Amino acid sequence: MEQLIFFTNIEIAILGTIVFLFLVQLAYYAGIYAKPLRMAKRMNASADSSNGKDMPPVSVIVYAKNESENLKSNLPHILSQTYPDYEVIVINDGSTDESDEVLKRLENDNKHLYHTYIPENVKYLSRKKLALTVGIKAAKHDILLFTEANCYPKSNRWISSMVGPFTDGADMVLGFSAYECKKGFFHKLAAYDNLIIGIQYLASALIGHPFMGYGRNLAYRKNLFFEHKGYYKSLNLHAGDDDLFVNEVATPTNTKAVFCPDSITEMIAIDRFKVWKEMKVSRAATQKFYKGFSLSFYRIESVSRFLFFASIAAGIFLGVTGNPLVAGIACLFGLLRLVILLMVLHKSSLALQQKPVTTWLPLLEIIQPLCNVYVRFYRIFRGKNDYTFRMQR
């Protein structure tokens, strides 16, 4: 018994490292990642209390490129919102499918729907930024609410929920877009990745450090766009119409995060890993231009996680070859961390209207950061095709 409670210097060092890294992980999960979860009830109460306020008119801008089927199924959810005064502008970015015909048919029955077309041969700058700028200039109203054709609002009060903070003085509102539930490990990975990124940017906004957002559910004032010269600072990049713009203009005082059930959109599941990988590559191209420490702050969590796993493995090895109590303590801290993480992410998934990936979590939390590393190396070795046609000449 005395031999069990006596630890060598190496065992003490390993156990000390495990405890320290456990506390680091606990600070992230309980302090940061659980922040949206703790605020969820307050958000719901705030959304209910905004019902009686005078709601300003809104322009909803939908980006679409070869999305005829998604427009058929998703656009009616936007057109049937219970909001009193809004228009919907669809930007058809050089589509070669039946998107134009679908939009014309829908316009016949929906007088608040408009669409415009960006010619396919436009190559002199980021096509998507050009398309969105055209939509913004065409918008009649000051408040702009953005989404994409492969997304749909999960509630007919989506516009009301996203616009609510503007009545309290906000200039920008960050929303969450859930990932459609589908079978298969790839979809579980994409859903987990989407959930983690969403929690990170929502939590950062809640603690006063907004650093990015997604164009699948994002709103800001029209004058904010023109005050910062639109996408001028990132026109040399294909991507960045959402995350880089938010990173540039968002401040602790002008930006709010909303994630009550009515505010959430859902993204149609991606059909191929290659498409998802290219989306990740595009995002990686803009991340290096982020200002502030937020992105590095979350990368530290990934590093501390793998160091924690390594420390647990070392503790188990020392226990097997020497004092079994070391292995028991290592396993106990590993299990405790997993339980805390399961609770936070399971409840957060439900609060954000995304199906939990609880069963797959032990594997996903290892694979997802490794995918991020793979994406960064992939960009390096394939050649960084991040810049627009104009900048390449």
Sequence and secondary structure as in RCSB ss.txt:
>XXXX:A:sequence
MEQLIFFTNIEIAILGTIVFLFLVQLAYYAGIYAKPLRMAKRMNASADSSNGKDMPPVSVIVYAKNESENLKSNL
PHILSQTYPDYEVIVINDGSTDESDEVLKRLENDNKHLYHTYIPENVKYLSRKKLALTVGIKAAKHDILLFTEAN
CYPKSNRWISSMVGPFTDGADMVLGFSAYECKKGFFHKLAAYDNLIIGIQYLASALIGHPFMGYGRNLAYRKNLF
FEHKGYYKSLNLHAGDDDLFVNEVATPTNTKAVFCPDSITEMIAIDRFKVWKEMKVSRAATQKFYKGFSLSFYRI
ESVSRFLFFASIAAGIFLGVTGNPLVAGIACLFGLLRLVILLMVLHKSSLALQQKPVTTWLPLLEIIQPLCNVYV
RFYRIFRGKNDYTFRMQR
>XXXX:A:secstr
 TTTS   HHHHHHHHHHHHHHHHHHIIIIIIITHHHHHHHHHHHHHHHGGGS    EEEEEEESS HHHHHHHH
HHHHT   SSEEEEEEEES  SSHHHHHHHHHHH TTEEEEEE TT  SS HHHHHHHHHHHH  SSEEEEEETT
EEESSTTHHHHHHGGGGGT SEEE  EEE   SSHHHHHHHHHHHHHHHHHHHHHHTT      TTSEEEEHHHH
HHTTTTGGGTTBSS TTHHHHHHH  TTTEEE  SGGG EEE   S HHHHHHHHHHHHHHHTT  SSHHHHHHH
HHHHHHHHHHHHHHHHHHHHHS HHHHHHHHHHHHHHHHHHHHHHHHHHHHTT    GGGHHHHHHHHHHHHHHH
HHHHHHH    B HHHH 
